[in-house]
Amino acid sequence: MEPLTWTGSLSVLNPIFLGLWALLGVSVLAQIVTSFFGTEVDVVGDQLVVKKTPNALAGMAVKYSFIGAVLITLAYLVGGILIPGLEAKGIIGIMATRFLPVWIALAVTFALSITFKRKLGLYGKLFDSVVGMIGFAIVMFWVFTAIFGAMDFIVTHDPLSQISGLKNKVPGTAVPDGNDVYPYYLLGGDNLARDVFSRMVKGSWEVIKIAPFATLFAFMVGITLGLPAAYYGGKLDTILTFLANLILAFPVILLFYLLVTPEIVATGIPVYMAAVLFIFPIIFMVILINSRFYVQPAKRNIYLAFVLVIGLWLYAGIAWNADPFGIIEFPPNLLVVFVSVVFVNSPTVFRIVRGIALDIKTRDYVAAGQTRGEGPWYIMLWEILPNARGPLIVDFCLRIGYTTILLGTLGFFGLGLSPESPDWGSTINDGRKLLSIFPHPALAPALSLMSLVLGLNLLADGLREESLRD
């Protein structure tokens, strides 16, 4: 079989697509140059009217060329899904078809969110921000890709399988006859003859299953320590702040490198660190429930029993790999990476929470709560923390992006996850060895990593914008 082309039967749109991108580049450059000249205005009646200067014309060219490029991109995707036949679809069309479950999930998510956005609080207000919606769409694209990819709805090959003759082959290369698999390597083969497209999809699951949960654990540690440090002050604040600054004094990459090296792992230090760090979510939930339902002991005891049973079960499985039911299995290399992310991020979260709480605890409603006789933890968790949610939610999104980059860095250095793991960092590291000759094995995971981090930053910007209006 002949190799696939990128756009298949829609190649007639290629000259227009390339021309629009060329026009966009020229227009952006012209807009930058003409911005150094002043704006001309005319007086029409009692109003000032801006003349159509070269800068304004360049701005219009930027706008319409970008819209045109986006519309043709949509034509490639939609046309690729509707056109029958793999050769006619082309690489872009086939990939768009493989991602069909993701498109459907995104459409349903946006439809429901926009319909009920006035009832969804800050999340609903996100859909009033164009930047926030774009960021949310990019992030959820990779979340759904990870979920459906883990269920093998998107991948075309086993990410670890090798097919003879496909080493470093270009995108669209046909699989030799006699292999009972998908007929093409959509994004080519890597230096071990594995499918780059399938490894890119599977790699998203490796990132999604670590970065958000590790960041959430880090926030629970930082909140549990940061609130009392700010509220009580004194020696407690001094000691905790000193410890946070001590950890932050180490360069992040060096600290990661030390924690994941085999010599440190062999000492058992990461396991003991996990035993300490992973107890904080249980402490956080116990204090949260106890402070909220202190005057309702029957309801409080039921909730506490549920949290302790589930929490200690998860704690035994994650921290000690000792789940009595054998359901939770946390590989040692994954535990090391998880602990490293939590340990590095917790001090920064602690300082952010402490700084915000120092400001909020001086507010009148905190003094009113103290006057009513509310307990310190109730005030911290149910008066101070909710009023700090805006900056913390924004930082949470940004920190997931930082964590994603750190995971990619670890994978690039060959640390943490197993060498055959399809995570994006490891895949980039594998592809960089022949980057000047065969760029495609490294390019796909690099663009994926970049797009996810970009989406998280745009999402954080949208949330920040809406939280300021709250």
C-alpha positions as CSV (number, residue, x, y, z in Angstrom):
1,M,0.0,0.0,0.0
2,E,1.1,3.5,-0.7
3,P,1.8,5.9,2.3
4,L,-1.1,8.1,3.3
5,T,-1.0,11.8,2.6
6,W,-1.8,14.3,5.4
7,T,-5.1,15.6,3.9
8,G,-6.2,12.8,1.5
9,S,-8.9,13.9,-0.9
10,L,-9.1,17.3,0.8
11,S,-5.7,18.3,-0.5
12,V,-7.4,20.9,-2.8
13,L,-7.7,23.0,0.3
14,N,-3.9,22.9,1.0
15,P,-2.9,25.9,-1.1
16,I,-5.6,28.0,0.5
17,F,-4.6,26.8,4.0
18,L,-0.9,27.6,3.4
19,G,-1.8,31.0,1.9
20,L,-3.9,32.0,4.9
21,W,-1.1,31.1,7.3
22,A,1.4,33.1,5.1
23,L,-1.0,36.0,5.1
24,L,-1.4,35.7,8.9
25,G,2.3,35.9,9.4
26,V,2.7,38.9,7.1
27,S,-0.3,40.7,8.7
28,V,1.1,40.2,12.2
29,L,4.5,41.6,11.2
30,A,2.7,44.5,9.5
31,Q,0.6,45.2,12.6
32,I,3.7,45.3,14.7
33,V,5.5,47.7,12.4
34,T,2.5,50.0,11.9
35,S,1.8,50.1,15.6
36,F,4.7,52.6,16.0
37,F,2.7,55.2,14.1
38,G,0.1,57.3,15.7
39,T,-3.7,56.8,15.3
40,E,-5.5,59.3,13.0
41,V,-9.0,60.5,14.0
42,D,-11.6,62.7,12.3
43,V,-14.3,64.8,14.0
44,V,-17.8,63.9,12.7
45,G,-20.4,66.0,14.4
46,D,-19.7,65.7,18.1
47,Q,-17.9,62.3,17.8
48,L,-14.3,61.3,17.2
49,V,-14.0,58.6,14.5
50,V,-10.8,56.6,14.0
51,K,-9.6,56.5,10.4
52,K,-8.8,53.2,8.8
53,T,-5.1,53.4,9.2
54,P,-2.6,50.8,7.9
55,N,-2.5,49.4,11.5
56,A,-6.2,48.9,11.6
57,L,-6.2,47.2,8.1
58,A,-3.4,44.9,9.3
59,G,-5.4,44.1,12.4
60,M,-8.4,43.1,10.2
61,A,-6.1,41.0,8.0
62,V,-4.9,39.2,11.1
63,K,-8.4,38.5,12.3
64,Y,-9.9,37.2,9.1
65,S,-6.8,35.2,8.0
66,F,-6.8,33.5,11.4
67,I,-10.6,32.8,11.2
68,G,-10.1,31.4,7.7
69,A,-7.3,29.1,8.8
70,V,-9.5,27.8,11.7
71,L,-12.4,27.2,9.4
72,I,-10.2,25.2,7.0
73,T,-8.8,23.2,9.9
74,L,-12.4,22.4,10.9
75,A,-13.1,21.4,7.3
76,Y,-10.1,19.0,7.4
77,L,-11.4,17.4,10.7
78,V,-15.1,17.2,9.8
79,G,-14.5,16.2,6.2
80,G,-12.0,13.6,7.4
81,I,-14.7,12.1,9.6
82,L,-17.4,12.1,6.9
83,I,-15.3,10.9,3.9
84,P,-15.2,7.1,3.5
85,G,-12.0,5.2,2.8
86,L,-8.7,5.5,4.7
87,E,-6.7,6.8,1.7
88,A,-9.4,9.5,1.0
89,K,-9.4,10.6,4.7
90,G,-5.7,11.1,4.9
91,I,-3.7,11.1,8.2
92,I,-5.6,14.1,9.7
93,G,-9.0,12.7,8.7
94,I,-8.2,9.3,10.2
95,M,-6.9,10.8,13.4
96,A,-10.1,13.0,13.6
97,T,-12.1,9.8,13.2
98,R,-10.2,7.9,15.9
99,F,-10.8,10.9,18.2
100,L,-14.6,10.8,17.6
101,P,-15.4,9.7,21.2
102,V,-13.4,12.6,22.4
103,W,-15.3,15.1,20.2
104,I,-18.6,13.7,21.3
105,A,-17.6,13.9,25.0
106,L,-16.4,17.5,24.5
107,A,-19.7,18.5,22.8
108,V,-21.8,17.0,25.6
109,T,-19.7,18.6,28.3
110,F,-19.9,22.1,26.7
111,A,-23.6,21.8,25.9
112,L,-24.5,20.8,29.5
113,S,-22.1,23.3,31.0
114,I,-23.3,26.3,29.0
115,T,-27.0,25.3,29.6
116,F,-26.6,25.2,33.4
117,K,-23.7,27.6,33.8
118,R,-25.7,30.0,36.0
119,K,-26.1,27.2,38.5
120,L,-22.5,26.0,38.5
121,G,-20.8,28.8,40.4
122,L,-17.3,29.7,39.4
123,Y,-17.1,26.8,37.0
124,G,-20.2,28.1,35.2
125,K,-18.8,31.6,35.0
126,L,-15.8,30.2,33.2
127,F,-18.0,29.9,30.1
128,D,-18.3,33.7,30.0
129,S,-14.6,33.9,29.2
130,V,-13.4,33.1,25.7
131,V,-9.9,32.4,26.9
132,G,-11.2,30.2,29.7
133,M,-13.3,28.2,27.3
134,I,-10.4,27.6,24.9
135,G,-8.2,26.5,27.8
136,F,-10.9,24.3,29.2
137,A,-11.5,22.7,25.8
138,I,-7.8,21.9,25.4
139,V,-7.5,20.4,28.9
140,M,-10.6,18.3,28.5
141,F,-9.5,17.1,25.1
142,W,-6.5,15.5,26.7
143,V,-8.5,14.3,29.7
144,F,-11.0,12.5,27.5
145,T,-8.1,11.3,25.3
146,A,-6.5,9.8,28.3
147,I,-9.7,8.1,29.5
148,F,-10.8,6.7,26.1
149,G,-7.1,5.9,25.2
150,A,-6.8,3.8,28.4
151,M,-9.9,1.9,27.2
152,D,-8.3,1.3,23.8
153,F,-11.0,3.3,21.9
154,I,-8.5,5.5,20.1
155,V,-5.1,3.7,19.8
156,T,-4.4,1.7,16.7
157,H,-1.6,-0.5,18.0
158,D,-0.2,-1.7,21.2
159,P,2.2,1.1,22.3
160,L,4.8,-1.5,23.3
161,S,4.5,-3.7,20.2
162,Q,7.2,-3.6,17.5
163,I,6.6,-4.4,13.8
164,S,9.6,-5.3,11.7
165,G,10.5,-2.9,9.0
166,L,8.8,0.2,10.5
167,K,11.7,1.6,12.4
168,N,11.7,5.4,12.1
169,K,9.2,5.3,9.3
170,V,7.5,8.5,8.3
171,P,3.8,9.3,9.2
172,G,1.3,7.4,7.1
173,T,3.5,4.4,6.4
174,A,1.6,1.2,5.7
175,V,2.0,-1.8,7.9
176,P,3.5,-4.8,6.0
177,D,1.1,-7.5,5.0
178,G,0.6,-10.4,7.3
179,N,0.2,-8.2,10.5
180,D,-3.3,-8.5,11.9
181,V,-3.3,-4.9,13.1
182,Y,-4.3,-1.5,11.9
183,P,-3.0,-1.0,8.3
184,Y,-1.1,2.2,9.0
185,Y,1.3,3.9,11.4
186,L,-0.5,7.2,11.5
187,L,2.3,9.3,12.9
188,G,5.1,7.0,11.9
189,G,7.3,4.6,13.8
190,D,10.0,5.4,16.5
191,N,13.5,4.0,16.7
192,L,12.1,0.7,18.1
193,A,9.5,0.4,15.4
194,R,6.6,1.3,17.8
195,D,3.6,3.3,16.7
196,V,4.1,7.0,17.6
197,F,0.4,7.8,17.5
198,S,-0.6,5.1,20.0
199,R,2.3,6.0,22.3
200,M,1.2,9.7,22.2
201,V,-2.4,8.7,23.2
202,K,-1.3,6.3,25.9
203,G,1.2,8.8,27.2
204,S,-1.7,11.2,28.0
205,W,-3.0,8.7,30.5
206,E,0.4,8.6,32.2
207,V,0.3,12.3,32.7
208,I,-3.4,12.7,33.6
209,K,-3.3,9.9,36.2
210,I,-0.3,11.6,38.1
211,A,-0.3,15.4,37.7
212,P,-3.8,16.4,39.0
213,F,-3.9,13.9,41.9
214,A,-0.3,14.7,43.0
215,T,-1.1,18.4,42.8
216,L,-4.3,17.8,44.9
217,F,-2.3,15.9,47.5
218,A,0.2,18.8,47.6
219,F,-2.7,21.3,48.1
220,M,-4.1,19.2,51.0
221,V,-0.6,19.2,52.7
222,G,-0.1,22.9,52.1
223,I,-3.6,23.9,53.3
224,T,-3.5,21.7,56.4
225,L,-0.2,23.4,57.4
226,G,-0.6,26.8,56.0
227,L,-3.9,27.7,57.6
228,P,-2.8,27.1,61.3
229,A,0.5,28.7,60.6
230,A,-1.2,32.0,59.6
231,Y,-4.0,31.8,62.1
232,Y,-2.0,31.0,65.2
233,G,1.3,32.6,64.2
234,G,4.1,32.6,66.8
235,K,6.5,29.7,67.0
236,L,4.3,27.4,64.9
237,D,4.4,29.8,62.1
238,T,8.2,30.3,62.5
239,I,9.0,26.6,62.4
240,L,6.7,25.7,59.5
241,T,7.9,28.6,57.4
242,F,11.5,27.7,58.1
243,L,10.9,24.1,57.0
244,A,9.1,25.3,53.8
245,N,11.9,27.8,53.0
246,L,14.5,25.0,53.6
247,I,12.9,22.8,51.0
248,L,12.4,25.6,48.6
249,A,16.1,26.5,48.9
250,F,17.0,23.4,46.9
251,P,16.8,23.7,43.0
252,V,13.6,21.8,42.0
253,I,15.2,19.6,39.3
254,L,18.1,18.7,41.6
255,L,15.7,17.8,44.4
256,F,13.7,15.6,41.9
257,Y,16.9,14.0,40.7
258,L,17.9,13.1,44.3
259,L,14.6,11.7,45.2
260,V,14.2,9.4,42.2
261,T,17.8,8.1,41.9
262,P,18.1,4.3,42.6
263,E,20.5,4.8,45.6
264,I,17.9,7.0,47.4
265,V,15.1,4.7,46.5
266,A,17.0,1.7,47.9
267,T,17.2,3.4,51.3
268,G,13.4,3.4,51.5
269,I,13.3,7.2,52.1
270,P,10.5,7.7,49.4
271,V,8.3,5.1,51.1
272,Y,8.7,6.8,54.5
273,M,8.0,10.2,52.9
274,A,4.9,8.8,51.3
275,A,3.8,7.5,54.7
276,V,4.1,11.0,56.1
277,L,2.7,13.1,53.2
278,F,-0.2,10.8,52.3
279,I,-1.6,10.9,55.8
280,F,-2.4,14.7,55.4
281,P,-5.4,14.2,53.1
282,I,-7.0,12.0,55.8
283,I,-6.1,14.6,58.5
284,F,-7.6,17.3,56.3
285,M,-10.9,15.5,55.7
286,V,-11.2,14.5,59.4
287,I,-10.7,18.0,60.6
288,L,-13.0,19.4,57.9
289,I,-15.9,17.1,58.8
290,N,-15.4,17.4,62.6
291,S,-15.4,21.2,62.5
292,R,-18.5,21.3,60.3
293,F,-20.6,18.8,62.1
294,Y,-19.3,19.2,65.7
295,V,-22.7,20.1,67.0
296,Q,-24.3,17.1,65.2
297,P,-22.4,14.1,66.7
298,A,-24.5,11.4,65.1
299,K,-24.0,12.7,61.6
300,R,-20.4,13.6,62.3
301,N,-19.5,10.0,63.5
302,I,-21.0,8.4,60.4
303,Y,-19.1,10.7,58.1
304,L,-15.9,10.3,60.0
305,A,-16.2,6.5,60.0
306,F,-16.7,6.5,56.2
307,V,-13.7,8.8,55.6
308,L,-11.4,6.9,58.0
309,V,-12.3,3.5,56.5
310,I,-11.9,4.6,52.8
311,G,-9.0,6.9,53.6
312,L,-7.0,4.3,55.6
313,W,-7.7,1.7,52.9
314,L,-6.4,4.0,50.2
315,Y,-3.5,5.0,52.4
316,A,-2.4,1.4,52.9
317,G,-2.6,0.7,49.2
318,I,-0.9,3.9,48.0
319,A,1.8,4.6,50.6
320,W,2.7,1.0,51.7
321,N,1.4,-1.0,48.7
322,A,-0.4,-3.2,51.3
323,D,-4.0,-3.2,50.2
324,P,-5.6,-6.2,52.0
325,F,-8.1,-6.6,49.1
326,G,-5.4,-6.4,46.4
327,I,-7.4,-3.8,44.5
328,I,-5.0,-0.8,44.7
329,E,-1.6,-1.5,43.3
330,F,0.9,1.4,43.3
331,P,4.2,0.4,41.5
332,P,7.3,1.6,43.4
333,N,8.5,3.7,40.5
334,L,5.2,5.5,40.2
335,L,5.2,6.0,44.0
336,V,8.6,7.7,43.8
337,V,7.4,10.1,41.1
338,F,4.2,10.8,43.0
339,V,6.0,11.5,46.3
340,S,8.5,13.7,44.6
341,V,5.8,15.9,43.0
342,V,3.9,16.2,46.3
343,F,7.1,17.0,48.3
344,V,8.3,19.7,45.9
345,N,4.9,21.4,45.5
346,S,3.7,21.4,49.1
347,P,6.0,24.2,50.4
348,T,5.0,26.5,47.7
349,V,1.3,25.8,48.3
350,F,2.0,26.3,52.1
351,R,3.4,29.8,51.4
352,I,0.5,30.8,49.2
353,V,-2.1,29.6,51.7
354,R,-0.3,31.2,54.6
355,G,0.0,34.6,52.7
356,I,-3.7,34.6,51.8
357,A,-4.9,33.5,55.3
358,L,-2.8,36.3,56.9
359,D,-4.8,38.8,55.0
360,I,-8.2,37.2,55.3
361,K,-8.0,36.6,59.1
362,T,-8.1,40.3,59.7
363,R,-11.5,40.7,58.0
364,D,-14.6,41.5,60.0
365,Y,-16.4,38.3,59.3
366,V,-13.6,36.3,60.9
367,A,-13.8,38.5,64.0
368,A,-17.6,38.0,63.9
369,G,-17.1,34.2,63.9
370,Q,-14.7,34.4,66.8
371,T,-17.3,36.5,68.7
372,R,-20.0,33.8,68.0
373,G,-17.7,31.3,69.7
374,E,-16.8,29.3,66.6
375,G,-13.8,27.0,66.9
376,P,-10.4,27.9,65.3
377,W,-10.6,25.1,62.7
378,Y,-14.2,26.0,61.8
379,I,-13.0,29.6,61.1
380,M,-10.0,28.4,59.1
381,L,-11.8,25.8,57.0
382,W,-15.3,27.3,56.6
383,E,-14.6,31.1,56.9
384,I,-11.1,31.7,55.6
385,L,-10.6,28.9,53.1
386,P,-13.8,29.5,51.0
387,N,-12.8,33.2,50.6
388,A,-9.4,32.1,49.3
389,R,-10.8,29.8,46.7
390,G,-10.2,32.1,43.7
391,P,-6.4,32.4,43.9
392,L,-6.1,28.8,45.0
393,I,-8.1,27.4,42.1
394,V,-6.0,29.5,39.7
395,D,-2.8,28.3,41.3
396,F,-4.1,24.7,41.2
397,C,-4.5,24.9,37.4
398,L,-1.1,26.5,37.0
399,R,0.6,24.0,39.3
400,I,-0.8,21.0,37.3
401,G,0.9,22.6,34.3
402,Y,4.2,22.9,36.3
403,T,3.8,19.3,37.4
404,T,3.2,18.1,33.9
405,I,6.5,19.8,32.8
406,L,8.3,18.3,35.7
407,L,7.0,14.8,34.8
408,G,8.1,15.4,31.3
409,T,11.5,16.5,32.5
410,L,11.9,13.4,34.7
411,G,10.9,11.2,31.8
412,F,13.4,13.0,29.5
413,F,16.2,12.2,31.9
414,G,15.0,8.6,32.2
415,L,14.1,8.9,35.8
416,G,11.0,7.7,37.7
417,L,8.7,5.8,35.4
418,S,9.8,2.6,33.7
419,P,11.9,3.0,30.5
420,E,9.3,1.4,28.2
421,S,6.6,3.8,29.6
422,P,4.8,5.8,26.8
423,D,4.8,9.0,28.9
424,W,5.6,12.0,26.9
425,G,8.9,12.8,28.6
426,S,10.3,9.4,27.9
427,T,9.0,9.4,24.4
428,I,10.7,12.8,23.7
429,N,13.9,11.4,25.2
430,D,13.8,8.4,22.9
431,G,13.1,10.5,19.8
432,R,15.7,13.2,20.4
433,K,18.6,10.8,19.7
434,L,17.8,11.0,15.9
435,L,16.0,14.3,16.0
436,S,17.8,15.9,13.1
437,I,17.0,12.9,10.8
438,F,13.6,11.7,12.1
439,P,11.9,14.5,14.0
440,H,8.4,12.9,14.1
441,P,8.9,10.5,17.1
442,A,9.8,13.4,19.4
443,L,7.6,16.1,17.8
444,A,4.2,14.4,18.5
445,P,4.7,14.1,22.3
446,A,6.4,17.5,22.5
447,L,3.4,19.2,20.9
448,S,1.1,17.2,23.1
449,L,2.9,18.3,26.2
450,M,3.0,21.9,25.0
451,S,-0.7,22.0,24.2
452,L,-1.7,20.6,27.6
453,V,0.4,23.1,29.5
454,L,-0.9,25.9,27.2
455,G,-4.5,24.8,27.9
456,L,-3.9,24.8,31.7
457,N,-2.5,28.3,31.6
458,L,-5.4,29.6,29.5
459,L,-7.8,27.9,31.9
460,A,-6.1,29.5,34.8
461,D,-6.3,32.9,33.1
462,G,-10.0,32.4,32.6
463,L,-10.6,31.4,36.1
464,R,-8.5,34.3,37.4
465,E,-10.5,36.7,35.3
466,E,-13.8,35.4,36.5
467,S,-12.8,35.1,40.2
468,L,-11.8,38.8,40.1
469,R,-15.4,39.6,39.1
470,D,-16.8,37.3,41.8
